[in-house]
Amino acid sequence: MNKSSMNNKQKGNLAIASAIKHFVSNGYTVSIPLADTAKYDLVVEQGGVFLAIQCKYAGYEGNPGVFSVPLYVSGGNRRLKYQDKDFDILFVLCANSRMYAIPFSEVAGHTTVNVGRKSKWAKWEQYILPSTGDECSPTEESVGENSSNSVKPQEGGNAEPSPEQGQV
């Protein structure tokens, strides 16, 4: 399923899954609230410090590469701005796969932030998260394929050591 055919709930779930991957990959313990009534989507913990994470998917481009992130909760016919203590970190997944982790103190009082702007006014770019390895160069890929430690998939999708490696 491509992102353009996903509904808002699915896009939100994609943002949450991306946040989980990011935080787990960086050594955090991730907890998910049991009910969908919290103002945050995740709680992460590292070294005894707990942070509430609000996850947002940003798919609307006002300008090419600039994504709008709404900072309110919609309910019925009203929109409620986030309040202090609703969450600690705003995790944003953009349609182009860029991710941001912005402290609440930076977005407090805003109803929307625009990420992806590349100019001297690009306040949010300092919070962009490094790539998680989706951008391998052909050189890196070919080194992995020819490496004596490479693992090649067999029928059924299982990875087994290549015959030239021998059995251990």
C-alpha positions as CSV (number, residue, x, y, z in Angstrom):
1,M,0.0,0.0,0.0
2,N,1.4,3.4,-0.9
3,K,1.2,6.4,1.4
4,S,-1.2,8.3,-0.9
5,S,-3.9,5.6,-0.5
6,M,-3.6,5.5,3.3
7,N,-6.2,7.1,5.5
8,N,-5.3,9.4,8.4
9,K,-5.3,6.6,11.0
10,Q,-3.0,4.5,8.9
11,K,-0.6,7.4,8.4
12,G,-0.6,8.1,12.1
13,N,0.1,4.4,12.8
14,L,3.1,4.6,10.3
15,A,4.4,7.6,12.3
16,I,4.1,5.7,15.5
17,A,5.8,2.6,14.0
18,S,8.7,4.8,12.7
19,A,9.1,6.4,16.2
20,I,9.2,3.0,17.8
21,K,11.9,1.9,15.4
22,H,13.9,5.1,16.0
23,F,13.7,5.0,19.8
24,V,14.3,1.2,20.1
25,S,17.3,1.5,17.7
26,N,18.8,4.2,20.0
27,G,18.5,2.1,23.2
28,Y,15.3,3.4,24.6
29,T,12.6,1.2,26.2
30,V,9.3,2.0,24.5
31,S,5.8,1.7,26.1
32,I,2.5,2.2,24.4
33,P,-0.6,3.4,26.3
34,L,-3.4,0.8,26.6
35,A,-6.2,3.2,25.6
36,D,-6.3,5.8,22.8
37,T,-7.3,8.6,25.3
38,A,-3.8,9.9,26.2
39,K,-2.5,13.2,24.6
40,Y,0.7,11.2,23.7
41,D,1.3,8.1,21.6
42,L,4.3,6.6,23.3
43,V,6.4,6.8,26.4
44,V,10.2,6.2,26.0
45,E,12.6,5.6,28.8
46,Q,16.4,5.6,29.0
47,G,18.5,5.9,32.1
48,G,15.5,6.4,34.3
49,V,14.3,9.4,32.3
50,F,10.7,9.0,30.9
51,L,9.5,11.1,28.0
52,A,6.0,11.3,26.5
53,I,6.1,11.3,22.7
54,Q,3.3,12.7,20.4
55,C,3.7,11.3,16.8
56,K,2.5,13.1,13.7
57,Y,2.6,12.2,10.0
58,A,3.1,15.2,7.8
59,G,2.0,14.6,4.2
60,Y,0.9,18.0,3.1
61,E,3.5,20.0,1.1
62,G,2.7,23.8,1.0
63,N,5.9,24.2,-1.0
64,P,8.0,21.3,-2.5
65,G,9.8,19.6,0.4
66,V,8.1,21.7,3.1
67,F,5.6,19.8,5.2
68,S,2.9,21.2,7.5
69,V,2.5,19.6,10.9
70,P,-0.8,20.4,12.6
71,L,-0.4,20.8,16.4
72,Y,-3.9,20.2,17.7
73,V,-6.3,17.4,18.5
74,S,-9.4,17.2,16.3
75,G,-12.6,16.0,18.0
76,G,-16.1,16.4,16.5
77,N,-16.2,19.9,15.1
78,R,-13.5,21.5,17.3
79,R,-9.8,21.6,17.5
80,L,-7.9,21.7,20.7
81,K,-4.3,23.0,20.9
82,Y,-1.8,20.9,22.8
83,Q,-1.1,22.2,26.3
84,D,2.0,22.2,28.4
85,K,2.6,18.7,29.9
86,D,0.5,17.0,27.1
87,F,3.8,15.6,25.7
88,D,7.6,16.1,25.9
89,I,8.7,15.4,22.3
90,L,6.9,15.9,19.0
91,F,8.0,13.1,16.6
92,V,7.3,13.9,13.0
93,L,7.4,11.5,10.0
94,C,7.2,13.4,6.7
95,A,5.9,11.8,3.5
96,N,9.5,11.9,2.1
97,S,10.6,9.8,5.1
98,R,12.4,12.5,7.0
99,M,11.9,12.4,10.7
100,Y,12.1,15.1,13.4
101,A,12.1,15.0,17.2
102,I,11.1,18.5,18.4
103,P,10.9,19.4,22.1
104,F,7.4,20.6,23.2
105,S,8.9,23.8,24.5
106,E,9.8,24.7,20.9
107,V,6.3,24.2,19.5
108,A,4.2,25.4,22.5
109,G,1.7,28.0,21.4
110,H,1.9,27.0,17.7
111,T,-1.0,25.5,15.8
112,T,1.2,24.4,12.9
113,V,4.9,24.0,12.2
114,N,6.4,23.7,8.7
115,V,9.4,21.4,8.5
116,G,11.8,20.9,5.6
117,R,12.5,24.5,4.8
118,K,16.1,25.1,3.8
119,S,16.8,28.7,4.7
120,K,18.1,30.8,7.5
121,W,14.6,30.6,9.0
122,A,14.7,26.8,9.1
123,K,14.2,26.6,12.8
124,W,13.0,23.0,12.8
125,E,15.9,21.6,10.8
126,Q,18.1,21.4,13.9
127,Y,15.7,18.6,15.1
128,I,16.0,16.4,12.0
129,L,16.9,12.8,12.9
130,P,19.8,11.1,11.1
131,S,18.9,8.5,8.4
132,T,18.4,5.0,9.7
133,G,20.2,3.4,6.8
134,D,17.7,3.6,4.0
135,E,20.1,5.5,1.8
136,C,22.8,2.9,1.1
137,S,25.1,3.8,-1.8
138,P,25.7,1.2,-4.5
139,T,29.2,0.9,-3.3
140,E,28.1,-0.2,0.2
141,E,25.6,-2.6,-1.2
142,S,28.1,-4.3,-3.6
143,V,30.6,-4.6,-0.8
144,G,28.0,-6.4,1.3
145,E,27.1,-8.8,-1.5
146,N,30.7,-9.7,-2.2
147,S,31.8,-9.9,1.4
148,S,32.9,-13.3,2.8
149,N,30.5,-12.8,5.6
150,S,27.5,-12.1,3.3
151,V,24.3,-14.1,3.8
152,K,22.3,-15.0,0.7
153,P,18.5,-15.7,0.8
154,Q,17.4,-19.2,-0.1
155,E,14.1,-20.5,-1.4
156,G,11.3,-19.5,1.0
157,G,13.2,-16.3,2.0
158,N,15.4,-17.8,4.7
159,A,18.9,-16.5,4.8
160,E,21.7,-19.1,5.0
161,P,25.4,-18.7,4.7
162,S,26.6,-18.9,1.1
163,P,28.3,-22.2,0.1
164,E,31.7,-20.6,-0.2
165,Q,31.7,-19.8,3.5
166,G,31.4,-23.4,4.6
167,Q,29.6,-24.7,7.6
168,V,30.5,-23.7,11.2
